[in-house]
């Protein structure tokens, strides 16, 4: 599993495959048609805080 870390705002958020509502409710979604390890990686998330379960 991947995670996105942004120390300036004290954020550590897990990344999961897919961009469905179910995935993005708890994770940052990875667009499956974009790179996985090298190159441009496409991520998607809602513009609200992640579920309180993660903090």
FIMAR-595027 format. One record per atom (N, C-alpha, C, CB): residue in three letters; x, z, y. Coordinates in steps of 0.001 Angstrom, whole numbers, padded with zeros to 6 digits, always signed. Glycine has a CB too. Example, Ala and Ser with C-alpha at 12.3 -4.5 7.8 and 13.67 -1.06 7.14 Angstrom:
Ala+013190+007800-005690;Ala+012300+007800-004500;Ala+013200+007800-003300;Ala+011308+009046-004473;Ser+012850+007080-002250;Ser+013670+007140-001060;Ser+012900+007870+000030;Ser+014084+005725-000598;
This chain:
Unk+000843+000000-001184;Unk+000000+000000+000000;Unk+000884+000000+001241;Unk-000957+001219+000002;Unk+000467-000717+002229;Unk+001178-000758+003505;Unk+000555+000238+004453;Unk+001155-002175+004115;Unk+001267+000479+005548;Unk+000674+001247+006629;Unk+001264+000793+007947;Unk+000894+002754+006422;Unk+000485+000962+008998;Unk+000909+000631+010343;Unk+001202+001951+011054;Unk-000181-000217+011106;Unk+002379+002057+011643;Unk+002753+003268+012364;Unk+003008+002931+013826;Unk+004001+003925+011730;Unk+002351+003662+014727;Unk+002561+003528+016164;Unk+002819+004941+016698;Unk+001315+002839+016885;Unk+004094+005361+016748;Unk+004420+006726+017152;Unk+003931+007104+018549;Unk+005891+006917+017086;Unk+003892+006161+019481;Unk+003500+006477+020858;Unk+002085+007041+020946;Unk+003607+005236+021725;Unk+001227+006668+020008;Unk-000145+007196+020017;Unk-000437+008024+018766;Unk-001154+006047+020126;Unk+000629+008419+018068;Unk+000516+009268+016876;Unk-000437+008665+015838;Unk+000036+010670+017271;Unk-000266+007374+015556;Unk-001132+006680+014611;Unk-000365+006266+013375;Unk-001765+005463+015262;Unk-000897+006601+012233;Unk-000446+006085+010942;Unk-001720+005643+010232;Unk+000382+007176+010094;Unk-001861+004327+010011;Unk-003086+003782+009438;Unk-002755+002912+008235;Unk-003869+002974+010490;Unk-003427+003126+007105;Unk-003182+002310+005917;Unk-003757+000905+006077;Unk-003782+002983+004682;Unk-003137-000052+005389;Unk-003563-001450+005406;Unk-003984-001828+003994;Unk-002422-002396+005930;Unk-005131-002505+003867;Unk-005626-002942+002559;Unk-005951-004435+002620;Unk-006886-002118+002131;Unk-005998-005084+001458;Unk-006331-006503+001373;Unk-007787-006738+001729;Unk-006038-007041-000027;Unk-008051-007766+002531;Unk-009411-008148+002864;Unk-009825-007699+004256;Unk-010358-007586+001852;Unk-010925-008294+004730;Unk-011416-007972+006070;Unk-012914-007675+006058;Unk-011119-009122+007033;Unk-013424-007252+004932;Unk-014845-006911+004853;Unk-015118-005624+005636;Unk-015291-006752+003374;Unk-016386-005384+005944;Unk-016764-004154+006641;Unk-016333-002931+005836;Unk-018284-004118+006894;Unk-016462-003009+004519;Unk-016111-001877+003666;Unk-014622-001555+003768;Unk-016490-002169+002210;Unk-013790-002592+003748;Unk-012340-002396+003870;Unk-012014-001836+005246;Unk-011576-003725+003631;Unk-012553-002449+006289;Unk-012169-002057+007640;Unk-012799-000749+008094;Unk-012536-003140+008598;Unk-013739-000214+007331;Unk-014276+001106+007662;Unk-013215+002183+007451;Unk-015525+001413+006811;Unk-012331+001964+006455;Unk-011324+002974+006136;Unk-009884+002511+006314;Unk-011512+003426+004740;Unk-009679+001209+006486;Unk-008329+000658+006549;Unk-008220-000385+007650;Unk-007935+000048+005204;Unk-007009-000795+007931;Unk-006768-002023+008673;Unk-006807-003126+007623;Unk-005381-001994+009479;Unk-007505-004211+007908;Unk-007643-005293+006933;Unk-006549-006342+007083;Unk-009005-005950+007072;Unk-006090-006852+005952;Unk-005106-007933+005932;Unk-005826-009225+005589;Unk-003957-007643+004912;Unk-005717-010238+006484;Unk-006298-011551+006192;Unk-005557-012133+004992;Unk-006210-012514+007437;Unk-006278-012362+003924;Unk-005666-012768+002658;Unk-004977-014121+002706;Unk-006701-012791+001592;Unk-005347-014981+003655;Unk-004730-016309+003755;Unk-003457-016307+004603;Unk-005724-017297+004338;Unk-003015-015139+005036;Unk-001779-015057+005814;Unk-000677-014461+004950;Unk-001985-014211+007101;Unk+000532-014510+005471;Unk+001706-014045+004718;Unk+001522-012608+004228;Unk+002971-014142+005588;Unk+002201-012319+003142;Unk+002147-010980+002566;Unk+003435-010213+002833;Unk+001886-011058+001065;Unk+004592-010867+002693;Unk+005872-010186+002890;Unk+006682-010758+004046;Unk+006686-010259+001629;Unk+006701-012074+004176;Unk+007509-012715+005221;Unk+006634-013619+006056;Unk+008680-013518+004610;Unk+007006-013769+007317;Unk+006254-014657+008197;Unk+005237-013897+009026;Unk+005558-015730+007389;Unk+004246-014624+009505;Unk+003208-014019+010338;Unk+002138-013398+009463;Unk+002588-015058+011286;Unk+001928-012123+009644;Unk+000942-011377+008870;Unk-000271-011141+009764;Unk+001533-010019+008338;Unk-001460-011524+009305;Unk-002685-011354+010087;Unk-003403-010071+009711;Unk-003615-012547+009888;Unk-003653-009228+010705;Unk-004346-007963+010487;Unk-005605-007902+011340;Unk-003423-006774+010806;Unk-006600-007156+010879;Unk-007848-006991+011618;Unk-008295-005542+011529;Unk-008948-007938+011074;Unk-008928-005074+012593;Unk-009464-003712+012596;Unk-010575-003624+013630;Unk-008348-002665+012892;Unk-011402-002626+013500;Unk-012433-002369+014498;Unk-011786-001755+015726;Unk-013541-001441+013935;Unk-012447-001849+016860;Unk-011891-001280+018084;Unk-012386+000155+018293;Unk-012261-002153+019294;Unk-012426+000890+017215;Unk-012765+002313+017260;Unk-011830+003048+016315;Unk-014266+002561+016876;Unk-011831+004358+016418;Unk-010951+005155+015543;Unk-011287+004926+014080;Unk-011066+006652+015875;Unk-010292+005088+013243;Unk-010516+005012+011804;Unk-011326+006222+011363;Unk-009171+004938+011032;Unk-011828+006159+010175;Unk-012617+007250+009609;Unk-011881+008581+009760;Unk-012928+006978+008126;Unk-012612+009647+010050;Unk-012016+010968+010195;Unk-011329+011444+008934;Unk-013059+011958+010596;Unk-011664+010830+007780;Unk-011029+011216+006525;Unk-009511+010984+006570;Unk-011649+010435+005361;Unk-009074+010068+007420;Unk-007665+009704+007431;Unk-006822+010623+008294;Unk-007508+008298+007905;Unk-007424+011442+009131;Unk-006664+012275+010048;Unk-006801+013732+009719;Unk-007098+012033+011459;
